[in-house]
Amino acid sequence: MKTKKLLLCFLTAVLCSCGQGQQVHDDMFAMDTFMSISLSGTNEDAKAVRKEIYRADNLFKKDSLDLNNEETASLATFACEISKAVSGAFDITVSPVCDLWGFWNNSFRVPEQNEIEEKLKYVDYTRINTDGGHISLPEGFSVDFGGIAKGYTGDNIKKLLKERNVTSAIISLGGNIQTVGVKPDGSPWNIGVKDPSGRSDYVGYISANDCAVVTSGGYERRFEEEGITYEHIIDPKTGYPAKTDLASVTVVSECGAAADALSTAFYVLGSQGTKSLCEETGFKIAGHSFSVLLIKRSGETETLGDIEFKSR
């Protein structure tokens, strides 16, 4: 559905020591992106995080997805709950259309209208059935957890570390940032938000504690053909790359899975659609509260809800 690539940068590169344990740092490649682990704990804690990331990577691989797995069925149920709340702006069945555009294997092309219309017949989250702890799909349908799996993994990592009594950590899951507690010195984590225009490294930073910070933007992967730029976030209703006034969307929530899915949905909805939905829902969807940073193509930034953002 989408591949987020290091959309966020850490403004605090070095963690100072604290009484809870040594500062441990580890880098790895999984889920088609580079990831970074920084925590106040032990090497065994970092190994446990690494193990969980690899487990999730194997569990949610599109080409080998086990539809009979209770965990994937549970996440599909949650994804559909998000989809319903955002009127289908996020949909884990959109991959047949995405594949036409070649974003996942870099074989970029602009599909014919009739090709898109044919594949749109197989895009509809309401056709997913998860009764009995497994995923049932009509013939021709498929699911792709790429737009929610990293956020979900961040949630599991947070739970795992707390069970191991680690109270200070920050994990970069290829653009999805998961924080655990606060920094070792007791101050908030400062998470840089990438400038989608590319004119500078970042536009500012978000202060966040014990939550997920997830950014989606069309600039992450795109190609140009005959002077037209096509970006990788597909509108499930049209089958074409979403074309709104937004350059990127950052969502902050205690639930990483919700933040992951909503960042995509809000990008598809555009600024006005996002603001309307936030007002309608009272900044709470699928049981989870959230706040939003919108960066428009004009360069203007706008915050929605209780978010601590400081521009550069």
ABEGO torsion letter per residue (X at the ends): XBBBBGABBBABABBBBBAAEBBBBBBBBBGGBBBBBBBBBBAAAAAAAAAAAAAAAAAABAAABBAABAAAAAAAAAAAAAAAAAGGABBAAAAAAAAAAGAAAGBBBBBBAAAAAAAAAABBAAABBABGGBBBBBBGBBBBAAAAAAAAAAAAAAAAAAAAGBABBBBBBGGBBBBBEBBAAGBBBBBBBBBAAGABABAEBBBBBGBBBBBBBAAABBBBBGGBBBBABBBAAAGBBBBBABABBBBBBABAAAAAAAAAAAAAAEAAAAAAAAAAAGGBBGGBBBBBBBBBAAGBBBBBEBBBBBBX
